[in-house]
Amino acid sequence: MSASSRMTVATHVLTWMAMVCPRRSDGIVTSDQIAVSVNTNPVVIRRILGSLRDAGLVVSQRGQGAGWRLARTPDLITLRDVYRAVEPEPFIALHAAPPNQECPVGRGIPPVLQEAYRRAQDSMTAELATVTVADVLKKTIA
């Protein structure tokens, strides 16, 4: 089982857009252009951008001059926003199948772990809320 990199890729995408979009008269960039910075296939970028669009963080433009632009200024996009847009699954999941209910550990462990995982998730998302894409860009190019 490998860790998801969607959050990292999405943050890279938004940070790159925060740097490049203001330099363009129309503020529009393409998934092909973004993919060069991320060093991945544009299809991967389009999937991430779709999730970011659904969350209201980017806007797509069709037709001539098609592409993507930020829907908000970088100082109004937190890493919590990014996380929620691209990581719909819980931070840590319980068993895929319920454990043996005849075993005292199997019966009692799910609620204990759910509570611990919820607290960990809450702590992580609270921390992510303190960092904006503007912060990431500022530190990245420093």
LOLOVEX-307013 format. One line per field, with one value per residue (C-alpha): residue number from 0; x, y, z; residue in one letter. Coordinates in nm, 3 decimals, m for minus. Example, Ala and Ser with C-alpha at 12.3 -4.5 7.8 and 13.67 -1.06 7.14 Angstrom:
residues 2
num <- 0 | 1
X <- 1.230 | 1.367
Y <- m0.450 | m0.106
Z <- 0.780 | 0.714
residuo <- A | S
This chain:
residues 142
num <- 0 | 1 | 2 | 3 | 4 | 5 | 6 | 7 | 8 | 9 | 10 | 11 | 12 | 13 | 14 | 15 | 16 | 17 | 18 | 19 | 20 | 21 | 22 | 23 | 24 | 25 | 26 | 27 | 28 | 29 | 30 | 31 | 32 | 33 | 34 | 35 | 36 | 37 | 38 | 39 | 40 | 41 | 42 | 43 | 44 | 45 | 46 | 47 | 48 | 49 | 50 | 51 | 52 | 53 | 54 | 55 | 56 | 57 | 58 | 59 | 60 | 61 | 62 | 63 | 64 | 65 | 66 | 67 | 68 | 69 | 70 | 71 | 72 | 73 | 74 | 75 | 76 | 77 | 78 | 79 | 80 | 81 | 82 | 83 | 84 | 85 | 86 | 87 | 88 | 89 | 90 | 91 | 92 | 93 | 94 | 95 | 96 | 97 | 98 | 99 | 100 | 101 | 102 | 103 | 104 | 105 | 106 | 107 | 108 | 109 | 110 | 111 | 112 | 113 | 114 | 115 | 116 | 117 | 118 | 119 | 120 | 121 | 122 | 123 | 124 | 125 | 126 | 127 | 128 | 129 | 130 | 131 | 132 | 133 | 134 | 135 | 136 | 137 | 138 | 139 | 140 | 141
X <- 0.000 | 0.148 | 0.069 | m0.130 | 0.055 | m0.261 | m0.224 | 0.137 | 0.060 | m0.243 | m0.039 | 0.236 | m0.024 | m0.181 | 0.154 | 0.279 | m0.045 | m0.011 | 0.330 | 0.249 | m0.114 | m0.062 | 0.211 | m0.032 | m0.279 | m0.564 | m0.444 | m0.496 | m0.259 | m0.294 | m0.261 | 0.028 | 0.215 | 0.151 | 0.256 | 0.604 | 0.662 | 0.516 | 0.698 | 0.396 | 0.143 | m0.111 | m0.391 | m0.285 | m0.294 | m0.639 | m0.777 | m0.636 | m0.764 | m1.110 | m1.116 | m0.986 | m1.255 | m1.527 | m1.403 | m1.413 | m1.035 | m0.980 | m1.195 | m1.177 | m1.223 | m1.331 | m1.293 | m1.025 | m0.775 | m0.890 | m0.718 | m0.732 | m0.705 | m0.727 | m1.077 | m0.943 | m0.631 | m0.352 | m0.379 | m0.739 | m0.659 | m0.543 | m0.380 | m0.688 | m0.895 | m0.657 | m0.663 | m1.041 | m1.057 | m0.830 | m0.833 | m1.193 | m1.094 | m1.022 | m0.663 | m0.648 | m0.917 | m1.049 | m1.051 | m1.208 | m1.407 | m1.540 | m1.317 | m1.437 | m1.713 | m1.659 | m1.308 | m1.295 | m1.032 | m1.215 | m1.539 | m1.394 | m1.121 | m1.319 | m1.469 | m1.139 | m0.948 | m1.222 | m1.190 | m0.810 | m0.813 | m1.075 | m0.860 | m0.554 | m0.752 | m0.883 | m0.532 | m0.390 | m0.662 | m0.636 | m0.263 | m0.322 | m0.567 | m0.280 | m0.086 | m0.198 | m0.085 | 0.062 | 0.273 | 0.393 | 0.486 | 0.668 | 0.879 | 0.930 | 1.083 | 1.276
Y <- 0.000 | 0.334 | 0.680 | 0.914 | 1.203 | 1.385 | 1.649 | 1.717 | 1.733 | 1.959 | 2.194 | 2.204 | 2.282 | 2.567 | 2.710 | 2.708 | 2.871 | 3.135 | 3.223 | 3.208 | 3.316 | 3.678 | 3.717 | 3.639 | 3.891 | 3.639 | 3.454 | 3.123 | 2.824 | 2.479 | 2.138 | 2.072 | 2.374 | 2.270 | 1.912 | 2.031 | 2.176 | 1.876 | 1.638 | 1.418 | 1.340 | 1.618 | 1.363 | 1.339 | 1.718 | 1.736 | 1.488 | 1.696 | 2.017 | 1.861 | 1.798 | 2.148 | 2.292 | 2.094 | 2.244 | 2.599 | 2.651 | 2.679 | 2.765 | 2.610 | 2.799 | 2.621 | 2.715 | 2.937 | 3.023 | 2.724 | 2.650 | 2.702 | 2.990 | 3.031 | 3.094 | 3.273 | 3.463 | 3.238 | 3.394 | 3.268 | 2.906 | 2.702 | 2.363 | 2.238 | 2.347 | 2.158 | 1.849 | 1.841 | 1.882 | 1.594 | 1.349 | 1.236 | 0.929 | 0.946 | 1.003 | 0.653 | 0.395 | 0.109 | m0.250 | m0.296 | m0.587 | m0.582 | m0.774 | m1.086 | m0.979 | m1.286 | m1.166 | m0.904 | m0.704 | m0.739 | m0.626 | m0.338 | m0.188 | m0.006 | 0.270 | 0.321 | 0.363 | 0.577 | 0.827 | 0.836 | 0.870 | 1.147 | 1.344 | 1.296 | 1.404 | 1.711 | 1.808 | 1.764 | 1.964 | 2.240 | 2.267 | 2.267 | 2.555 | 2.775 | 2.756 | 2.918 | 2.864 | 3.215 | 3.101 | 2.796 | 3.009 | 3.265 | 3.000 | 2.797 | 3.078 | 3.232
Z <- 0.000 | m0.098 | 0.030 | m0.190 | m0.354 | m0.467 | m0.196 | m0.290 | m0.662 | m0.604 | m0.386 | m0.650 | m0.918 | m0.721 | m0.615 | m0.975 | m1.087 | m0.814 | m0.954 | m1.327 | m1.369 | m1.254 | m1.518 | m1.800 | m1.931 | m1.926 | m1.614 | m1.796 | m1.799 | m1.955 | m1.799 | m2.040 | m1.903 | m1.543 | m1.615 | m1.715 | m1.368 | m1.186 | m1.424 | m1.483 | m1.752 | m1.828 | m1.771 | m1.405 | m1.383 | m1.543 | m1.288 | m1.002 | m1.160 | m1.190 | m0.816 | m0.746 | m0.975 | m0.799 | m0.471 | m0.613 | m0.606 | m0.982 | m1.280 | m1.626 | m1.948 | m2.267 | m2.630 | m2.775 | m2.506 | m2.301 | m1.975 | m1.603 | m1.359 | m0.985 | m0.853 | m0.544 | m0.459 | m0.324 | 0.024 | 0.044 | m0.044 | 0.255 | 0.247 | 0.430 | 0.128 | m0.100 | 0.120 | 0.132 | m0.247 | m0.339 | m0.046 | 0.001 | 0.200 | 0.571 | 0.677 | 0.829 | 0.756 | 0.964 | 0.842 | 0.500 | 0.646 | 1.004 | 1.246 | 1.425 | 1.664 | 1.881 | 1.966 | 2.244 | 2.053 | 1.721 | 1.884 | 2.086 | 1.873 | 1.598 | 1.818 | 2.002 | 1.677 | 1.520 | 1.804 | 1.790 | 1.411 | 1.426 | 1.670 | 1.450 | 1.141 | 1.323 | 1.435 | 1.087 | 0.914 | 1.176 | 1.104 | 0.727 | 0.775 | 0.899 | 0.571 | 0.245 | m0.112 | m0.092 | 0.206 | 0.013 | m0.289 | m0.078 | 0.096 | m0.223 | m0.426 | m0.136
residuo <- M | S | A | S | S | R | M | T | V | A | T | H | V | L | T | W | M | A | M | V | C | P | R | R | S | D | G | I | V | T | S | D | Q | I | A | V | S | V | N | T | N | P | V | V | I | R | R | I | L | G | S | L | R | D | A | G | L | V | V | S | Q | R | G | Q | G | A | G | W | R | L | A | R | T | P | D | L | I | T | L | R | D | V | Y | R | A | V | E | P | E | P | F | I | A | L | H | A | A | P | P | N | Q | E | C | P | V | G | R | G | I | P | P | V | L | Q | E | A | Y | R | R | A | Q | D | S | M | T | A | E | L | A | T | V | T | V | A | D | V | L | K | K | T | I | A
